[in-house]
Amino acid sequence: MPRQVDHEGRRRLIAEAVCRLADERGLEGVTLRDVAARARVSMGAVQRCFSTKDEMLAFTLDHVGERIGERVRARVVRAPAQSAASALGHAATEVSLLDPVHRAEARVWLAFVAQAAVSPELTRTLRTNYAALEEVFTHLIAEGGADAGGGADVDAQREARTLLALADGLTAHVLIDHLTHDEALGVLDAHLSALWQRLTGSPS
């Protein structure tokens, strides 16, 4: 019998190859031929998985976003007894990709963000990923306000969008060494502390 091919597994294998190449040379240096070589599959195998390079890049961006999203969800549900404030802090730290072990992932993510500015397909994928993260942040901020008995004047969705934008900005600033890891964490912690002060109605 002919050998069965795990197409989804192969697509993820190819996506990982795209990530490694993008980390090394940016998306402009990613070619189908190089991806095939890095993934150790034939050009035909790549073309059977993806009809175009844009489709391959969109899948890879979704793959990276899914990986980040899984870590966020794991931090949120790992300790069910944790407060919404603690869960939001963990989630925002994951999204910011501040941990040195995520430096390569940060380079890849920002390469895709830049490319999405001129690629409608990547734009759609990126917006879907951001929408999912925004939903998690909004839920945690609203929950935190309800738990604290305050937050009536706080727009949870707007605060979630602000936090998401801050996280992306910190990713870039750490990546180019404008901020150190600890300095970026300090900025994030200060923002979150001010947010929870508003939610609880405590003085700043």
ROMIGU-949934 format. One record per residue: residue number from 0; residue in one letter; z, x, y of N, C-alpha, C, CB in turn. Coordinates in steps of 0.2 Angstrom, whole numbers, plus 5000, padded with zeros to 4 digits. Each point is the difference from the previous one (the first is absolute). Glycine has a CB too. Layout:
<rs>
NUM_a_Z_X_Y_Z_X_Y_Z_X_Y_Z_X_Y .
...
</rs>
This chain:
<rs>
0_m_5000_5004_4994_5000_4996_5006_5000_5004_5006_5006_4991_4994 .
1_p_4991_5007_5012_5000_5004_5006_5007_5001_5003_4988_4996_5002 .
2_r_5013_5009_5001_5007_5001_5003_5001_4996_5006_5000_5012_4996 .
3_q_5005_4984_5004_5002_4996_5005_5002_5004_5007_5003_4991_4991 .
4_v_4994_5007_5014_5002_5004_5006_5005_4995_5005_4989_5006_5000 .
5_d_5016_4997_5002_5005_4997_5004_4998_5001_5007_5009_5002_4992 .
6_h_4987_4993_5010_4997_5000_5007_5005_5000_5006_4990_4994_4995 .
7_e_5015_5002_5004_5005_5001_5005_5003_5006_5001_5002_4988_4998 .
8_g_5000_5015_4996_5003_5007_4999_4995_5005_5003_5007_4996_4990 .
9_r_4987_5003_5009_4995_5005_5002_4999_5000_5008_4994_4999_4989 .
10_r_5007_4994_5014_4999_4999_5007_5006_5004_5003_4994_4989_4998 .
11_r_5012_5010_4999_5006_5003_5003_4999_5008_5000_5007_4990_4997 .
12_l_4991_5012_4997_4999_5008_4999_4995_5002_5006_5002_4999_4987 .
13_i_4993_4998_5014_4995_5001_5005_5003_5000_5007_4991_4996_4993 .
14_a_5014_4999_5008_5003_4999_5007_5005_5006_5001_4999_4988_4999 .
15_e_5004_5014_4996_5004_5006_5001_4996_5006_5001_5008_4995_4992 .
16_a_4986_5006_5005_4996_5006_5002_4998_4999_5007_4996_5001_4989 .
17_v_5002_4993_5014_4999_4999_5007_5006_5002_5004_4992_4991_4997 .
18_c_5014_5008_5001_5006_5001_5004_5000_5008_5001_5006_4989_4996 .
19_r_4993_5014_4998_5001_5008_5000_4995_5003_5005_5005_4999_4988 .
20_l_4989_4999_5011_4995_5002_5005_5001_4999_5007_4992_4999_4990 .
21_a_5010_4995_5011_5001_4998_5007_5006_5004_5003_4996_4988_4998 .
22_d_5009_5013_4998_5005_5004_5002_4998_5007_5002_5008_4994_4993 .
23_e_4987_5009_5003_4998_5007_5001_4995_5001_5006_5002_5001_4988 .
24_r_4994_4994_5013_4994_5001_5005_4999_4993_5004_4995_5009_4992 .
25_g_5009_4986_5007_4998_4994_5004_4995_4996_4997_5003_5006_5010 .
26_l_4996_4988_4992_4996_4995_4997_4992_5002_5001_5009_4991_5001 .
27_e_4990_5013_5004_4993_5002_5001_4998_5005_4995_5001_4998_5012 .
28_g_5004_5005_4984_4998_5005_4995_5000_4997_4993_5005_5008_5007 .
29_v_4995_4985_4993_5001_4997_4993_4992_4998_4998_5012_4996_5002 .
30_t_4986_5006_4993_4993_4998_4998_5001_4998_4993_4994_5008_5007 .
31_l_5001_4987_4990_5001_4998_4994_5000_5005_4994_4994_4990_5004 .
32_r_5001_5015_4998_5000_5006_4995_5006_5004_4999_4988_5001_5003 .
33_d_5016_5000_5003_5006_5004_5000_5006_4995_4997_4996_5007_5010 .
34_v_5003_4987_4991_5005_4995_4997_5000_5000_4992_5000_4993_5011 .
35_a_4993_5007_4987_4999_5000_4993_5003_5007_4997_4990_4992_5001 .
36_a_5008_5013_5002_5003_5007_4998_5007_5000_4999_4990_5005_5005 .
37_r_5013_4993_5001_5008_5000_5000_5003_4995_4995_4999_5003_5012 .
38_a_4998_4992_4987_5003_4995_4995_4998_5002_4993_4999_4991_5009 .
39_r_4996_5013_4990_4998_5003_4994_4996_4994_4996_5009_5008_4999 .
40_v_4987_4988_5005_4996_4995_4997_4993_5001_5002_5010_4992_5000 .
41_s_4985_5005_4997_4993_5001_5003_4999_4996_5006_4996_5001_4988 .
42_m_4998_5001_5015_4998_4996_5006_4999_4993_4998_4995_5010_5005 .
43_g_5002_4989_4989_4998_4993_4998_5007_4996_4999_4990_5004_4994 .
44_a_5015_4999_5004_5006_4996_4999_5003_4998_5007_5003_5007_4989 .
45_v_4997_4997_5016_5002_4998_5007_4996_4994_5002_5003_5012_5002 .
46_q_4990_4989_4997_4996_4995_5002_5000_4993_4997_4992_5009_5003 .
47_r_5011_4991_4990_5001_4994_4997_5006_4997_5002_4994_5005_4990 .
48_c_5011_4999_5013_5006_4997_5002_5000_4998_5007_5006_5007_4993 .
49_f_4989_4996_5011_5000_4998_5007_4992_5000_5002_5012_5005_5003 .
50_s_4986_4990_5000_4993_4999_5001_4998_5004_5007_5000_4989_4994 .
51_t_5005_5012_5010_4999_5004_5006_5006_5005_5002_4992_4991_5004 .
52_k_5007_5014_5000_5005_5004_5002_5005_4996_5004_4993_5010_5000 .
53_d_5005_4985_5004_5005_4996_5004_5004_4996_4995_4992_5000_5010 .
54_e_5006_4998_4985_5004_4996_4995_5005_5004_4997_4990_4993_4998 .
55_m_5008_5013_5000_5004_5005_4997_5006_5002_5005_4991_5005_4993 .
56_l_5007_4996_5014_5005_5002_5005_5005_4994_5001_4992_5008_5005 .
57_a_5005_4986_4995_5005_4994_5001_5005_4999_4994_4990_4994_5007 .
58_f_5007_5007_4987_5005_5000_4994_5005_5005_5001_4991_4995_4993 .
59_t_5007_5011_5009_5005_5005_5000_5005_4999_5006_4992_5008_4996 .
60_l_5006_4989_5009_5005_4998_5005_5005_4995_4998_4991_5003_5009 .
61_d_5006_4992_4987_5004_4995_4997_5005_5003_4995_4991_4991_5002 .
62_h_5007_5014_4995_5004_5003_4995_5006_5004_5003_4990_5001_4993 .
63_v_5008_5002_5012_5006_5004_5004_5005_4995_5003_4992_5009_5003 .
64_g_5005_4986_5000_5004_4994_5003_5005_4997_4995_4991_4998_5009 .
65_e_5006_5001_4985_5004_4997_4995_5005_5004_4997_4990_4994_4997 .
66_r_5009_5013_5003_5005_5005_4998_5006_5000_5005_4991_5007_4995 .
67_i_5007_4993_5012_5005_5000_5005_5004_4993_4999_4993_5007_5008 .
68_g_5003_4987_4992_5004_4994_4999_5004_4999_4994_4990_4996_5006 .
69_e_5009_5007_4989_5004_5000_4994_5006_5004_5001_4990_5000_4993 .
70_r_5010_5006_5011_5006_5003_5002_5004_4996_5004_4994_5011_4999 .
71_v_5003_4986_5006_5004_4996_5005_5004_4994_4996_4991_5002_5009 .
72_r_5005_4995_4987_5003_4994_4996_5006_5003_4995_4989_4994_5000 .
73_a_5010_5012_4998_5005_5003_4995_5006_5001_5004_4991_5005_4993 .
74_r_5008_4998_5013_5006_5001_5005_5004_4994_5002_4994_5010_5004 .
75_v_5002_4984_4997_5003_4994_5002_5004_4997_4994_4990_4998_5008 .
76_v_5007_5002_4986_5003_4996_4995_5005_5005_4995_4990_4992_5000 .
77_r_5010_5014_5001_5004_5005_4996_5007_4998_5000_4991_5009_5002 .
78_a_5012_4989_5004_5007_4999_5001_5000_4993_5003_5003_5012_5001 .
79_p_4997_4983_4995_5000_4993_5003_5006_4998_5004_4994_4997_4990 .
80_a_5011_5007_5010_5006_4999_5004_5000_5003_5007_5007_4999_4989 .
81_q_4988_5005_5012_4999_5004_5006_4999_4995_5006_4996_5010_4994 .
82_s_5006_4991_5012_4998_4996_5005_4993_5000_5002_5012_5002_5004 .
83_a_4986_4993_5000_4993_5000_5002_4998_5006_5005_5000_4987_4999 .
84_a_5005_5015_5005_5000_5006_5004_4998_5006_4996_5008_4995_5008 .
85_s_4996_5006_4987_4999_5006_4995_4993_5000_4997_5013_5000_4998 .
86_a_4986_4994_5000_4993_4999_4996_4994_5001_5005_5005_4992_4992 .
87_l_4996_5006_5014_4995_5001_5005_4999_5008_5002_5002_4988_5004 .
88_g_5004_5015_4996_5000_5007_5002_4996_5004_4994_5011_4999_5007 .
89_h_4991_4999_4987_4997_5004_4994_4992_4998_5000_5011_4999_4994 .
90_a_4987_4995_5008_4993_4998_4999_4996_5004_5006_5003_4989_4995 .
91_a_5000_5011_5011_4997_5003_5006_4999_5007_4998_5005_4992_5008 .
92_t_5000_5012_4989_4999_5007_4999_4995_5001_4995_5012_5001_5002 .
93_e_4987_4995_4993_4995_5001_4995_4993_4999_5003_5007_4995_4991 .
94_v_4992_5000_5014_4994_4999_5003_4998_5005_5005_5002_4988_4999 .
95_s_5003_5015_5004_4999_5006_5004_4997_5006_4997_5009_4995_5007 .
96_l_4992_5006_4986_4998_5005_4996_5003_5007_5003_4989_4994_4997 .
97_l_5017_5006_5005_5004_5005_5003_5002_5006_4995_5003_4992_5009 .
98_d_4998_5005_4985_5003_5005_4995_4994_5006_4999_5007_4990_4994 .
99_p_4996_5016_5006_4995_5005_4999_4996_4999_4993_5007_5008_5006 .
100_v_4995_4989_4989_4997_4999_4994_4994_4995_5001_5010_5002_4994 .
101_h_4990_4995_5012_4994_4995_5001_4995_5003_5005_5008_4990_4997 .
102_r_4993_5016_5005_4996_5003_5005_4992_5000_4999_5009_5008_5002 .
103_a_4989_4993_4991_4993_4999_4998_4998_4993_5001_5001_5010_4992 .
104_e_5003_4985_5006_4999_4993_5000_4999_4998_5008_5006_4998_4989 .
105_a_4998_5005_5015_4999_4999_5007_4994_5002_5003_5012_5001_5001 .
106_r_4985_5005_4997_4994_5002_5002_4994_4996_4998_5005_5011_5000 .
107_v_4996_4986_4994_4995_4996_4997_5000_4993_5004_5001_5006_4988 .
108_w_5005_4991_5013_5000_4994_5003_4997_5000_5007_5011_4998_4993 .
109_l_4991_5007_5011_4997_5001_5007_4993_5001_5000_5011_5004_5003 .
110_a_4986_5000_4992_4993_5001_4999_4997_4993_4999_5001_5011_4995 .
111_f_5002_4984_5001_4997_4994_4999_5000_4995_5006_5003_5001_4988 .
112_v_5003_5000_5016_5001_4996_5006_4995_5002_5005_5012_4999_4998 .
113_a_4986_5007_5003_4995_5003_5004_4993_4997_4998_5007_5010_5003 .
114_q_4992_4990_4991_4993_4998_4998_4999_4993_5000_5000_5009_4992 .
115_a_5006_4987_5008_5000_4993_5000_4997_4997_5007_5009_5000_4992 .
116_a_4992_5005_5013_4998_4998_5007_4992_4999_5000_5010_5006_5005 .
117_v_4987_4997_4990_4992_4999_5000_4998_4997_4994_4999_5010_5007 .
118_s_5005_4988_4988_4998_4997_4994_5003_4993_4999_4999_5012_4995 .
119_p_4997_4983_5006_5003_4993_4999_5003_4999_4993_4991_4996_5008 .
120_e_5006_5007_4987_5003_4999_4993_5007_5003_5000_4989_5000_4995 .
121_l_5012_5006_5008_5007_5003_5000_5004_4996_5005_4995_5011_4997 .
122_t_5003_4986_5008_5004_4997_5005_5003_4993_4996_4992_5004_5010 .
123_r_5004_4993_4986_5002_4994_4997_5006_5002_4995_4989_4994_5001 .
124_t_5010_5011_4995_5005_5003_4996_5006_5002_5003_4991_5003_4992 .
125_l_5008_5000_5014_5006_5003_5003_5004_4994_5003_4994_5011_5003 .
126_r_5003_4984_5000_5003_4994_5003_5004_4997_4995_4991_4999_5008 .
127_t_5006_5000_4986_5004_4997_4994_5006_5003_4998_4989_4996_4996 .
128_n_5011_5011_5004_5006_5004_4999_5005_4999_5005_4993_5008_4994 .
129_y_5005_4993_5012_5005_4999_5006_5003_4993_5000_4993_5008_5006 .
130_a_5003_4987_4992_5003_4993_5000_5005_4999_4995_4989_4996_5004 .
131_a_5010_5008_4990_5005_4999_4995_5007_5004_5002_4991_4999_4992 .
132_l_5008_5007_5011_5006_5003_5003_5003_4996_5005_4995_5011_4997 .
133_e_5001_4986_5008_5003_4997_5005_5004_4994_4998_4991_5003_5007 .
134_e_5007_4994_4987_5003_4994_4998_5007_5002_4997_4989_4995_4997 .
135_v_5012_5011_5000_5006_5002_4997_5005_5002_5006_4994_5005_4990 .
136_f_5003_4998_5015_5005_5002_5006_5002_4993_5003_4994_5011_5002 .
137_t_5002_4985_4999_5001_4993_5003_5006_4997_4997_4988_4999_5004 .
138_h_5011_5000_4989_5005_4997_4996_5007_5003_5001_4991_4997_4992 .
139_l_5009_5010_5007_5006_5004_5001_5004_4999_5006_4995_5008_4992 .
140_i_5001_4992_5014_5003_4999_5006_5002_4993_5001_4992_5009_5005 .
141_a_5005_4986_4993_5002_4993_5001_5006_4999_4995_4989_4996_5002 .
142_e_5011_5007_4993_5006_5000_4995_5006_5003_5003_4993_5000_4990 .
143_g_5006_5006_5013_5006_5004_5003_5002_4996_5006_4995_5010_4997 .
144_g_5001_4986_5007_5003_4996_5006_5004_4994_4997_4990_5004_5007 .
145_a_5007_4993_4988_5004_4994_4997_5007_5003_4997_4989_4994_4998 .
146_d_5011_5011_4999_5006_5003_4997_5005_5001_5005_4994_5005_4990 .
147_a_5004_4998_5016_5004_5002_5005_5002_4994_5005_4995_5011_4999 .
148_g_5002_4983_5000_5001_4995_5004_4998_5000_5007_5010_4999_4993 .
149_g_4985_5006_5008_4997_5001_5006_4992_5000_5000_5010_5006_5004 .
150_g_4987_4997_5000_4993_5001_5000_4996_4994_5003_5002_5008_4990 .
151_a_5001_4988_5013_4996_4994_5002_4995_5001_5005_5010_4993_4998 .
152_d_4991_5012_5006_4995_5002_5005_4995_5006_4998_5009_4996_5008 .
153_v_4992_5006_4985_4996_5005_4998_4994_4997_4996_5010_5008_4999 .
154_d_4984_4994_5003_4994_4998_4996_4999_5005_4994_4994_4995_5011 .
155_a_5007_5003_4983_5000_5004_4994_4993_5003_4999_5010_4993_4995 .
156_q_4985_5003_5006_4994_5003_4999_4998_5005_5005_4996_4989_4995 .
157_r_5005_5010_5011_4998_5005_5005_5004_5006_4999_4998_4991_5008 .
158_e_5009_5009_4990_5004_5006_4998_4997_5003_4994_5010_4995_5005 .
159_a_4987_5001_4990_4997_5003_4994_4994_5004_5002_5005_4991_4993 .
160_r_4991_5006_5012_4994_5004_5002_5002_5006_5004_4994_4989_5000 .
161_t_5011_5011_5004_5002_5006_5004_5002_5005_4995_5003_4993_5010 .
162_l_5001_5005_4985_5003_5005_4995_4994_5003_4996_5011_4994_5000 .
163_l_4984_5002_4998_4995_5003_4996_4996_5005_5004_4999_4989_4994 .
164_a_5000_5009_5013_4996_5005_5004_5004_5006_5001_4994_4990_5006 .
165_l_5012_5010_4995_5004_5006_5001_5000_5004_4994_5008_4994_5007 .
166_a_4992_5003_4987_5000_5004_4994_4993_5004_4999_5008_4991_4995 .
167_d_4987_5005_5007_4993_5004_5000_5000_5006_5005_4995_4989_4996 .
168_g_5008_5009_5010_5000_5006_5005_5004_5006_4997_4999_4991_5009 .
169_l_5007_5007_4988_5004_5006_4998_4997_5004_4994_5010_4993_5003 .
170_t_4986_5003_4993_4996_5004_4995_4996_5005_5003_5000_4990_4993 .
171_a_4996_5008_5012_4995_5005_5004_5004_5005_5003_4992_4991_5002 .
172_h_5014_5008_5002_5003_5005_5004_5003_5005_4995_5002_4991_5009 .
173_v_5001_5007_4985_5002_5005_4995_4995_5004_4997_5010_4992_4998 .
174_l_4984_5005_5001_4995_5003_4997_4997_5006_5004_4997_4989_4994 .
175_i_5003_5010_5012_4997_5005_5005_5006_5005_5003_4990_4992_5003 .
176_d_5016_5007_4994_5006_5004_5002_5002_4999_5007_4996_5008_4991 .
177_h_5002_4986_5012_5003_4999_5006_5007_4998_5000_4989_4996_5004 .
178_l_5013_5001_4990_5007_4998_4999_5002_5003_4993_4999_4989_5007 .
179_t_5007_5013_4992_5002_5002_4993_5002_4994_4996_5004_5011_5005 .
180_h_4997_4990_4989_5002_4994_4996_5007_4997_5002_4994_5006_4990 .
181_d_5011_4999_5012_5006_4997_5002_4999_4997_5007_5006_5009_4994 .
182_e_4990_4993_5011_4999_4997_5006_4997_4993_4999_4999_5011_5006 .
183_a_4996_4989_4990_4997_4993_4999_5005_4995_4997_4989_5006_4998 .
184_l_5015_4996_4997_5005_4996_4998_5005_4998_5005_4999_5005_4989 .
185_g_5003_4999_5016_5004_4998_5005_4997_4995_5005_5004_5011_4999 .
186_v_4989_4989_5002_4997_4995_5004_5000_4994_4996_4992_5009_5005 .
187_l_5007_4991_4989_5000_4994_4996_5006_4997_4999_4991_5004_4994 .
188_d_5015_5000_5005_5006_4997_5000_5003_4997_5007_5002_5009_4991 .
189_a_4996_4994_5014_5002_4998_5007_4996_4993_5001_5002_5012_5004 .
190_h_4992_4987_4994_4996_4994_5001_5004_4994_4996_4989_5007_5002 .
191_l_5012_4995_4991_5003_4995_4996_5007_4998_5002_4994_5005_4991 .
192_s_5010_5000_5012_5007_4998_5003_4999_4995_5005_5004_5012_4997 .
193_a_4992_4990_5008_4999_4995_5006_4997_4993_4998_4998_5010_5007 .
194_l_4998_4990_4988_4998_4994_4997_5006_4996_4997_4989_5005_4998 .
195_w_5015_4998_4998_5006_4996_4997_5005_4998_5005_4998_5006_4990 .
196_q_5002_4998_5016_5005_4998_5005_4998_4994_5003_5003_5012_5002 .
197_r_4990_4987_4999_4997_4994_5003_5001_4994_4995_4992_5007_5007 .
198_l_5007_4994_4987_5001_4995_4995_5007_4998_4999_4991_5005_4994 .
199_t_5014_4999_5007_5007_4998_4999_5003_4998_5007_5001_5008_4990 .
200_g_4996_4994_5015_5002_4998_5007_5006_5005_5002_4997_4988_4998 .
201_s_5003_5018_4999_5005_5004_5002_4998_5005_5006_5004_5000_4988 .
202_p_5000_5002_5016_4998_5004_5005_4997_5007_4998_5009_4995_5007 .
203_s_4985_5007_4997_4997_5006_4998_5004_5006_5002_4989_4994_5001 .
</rs>
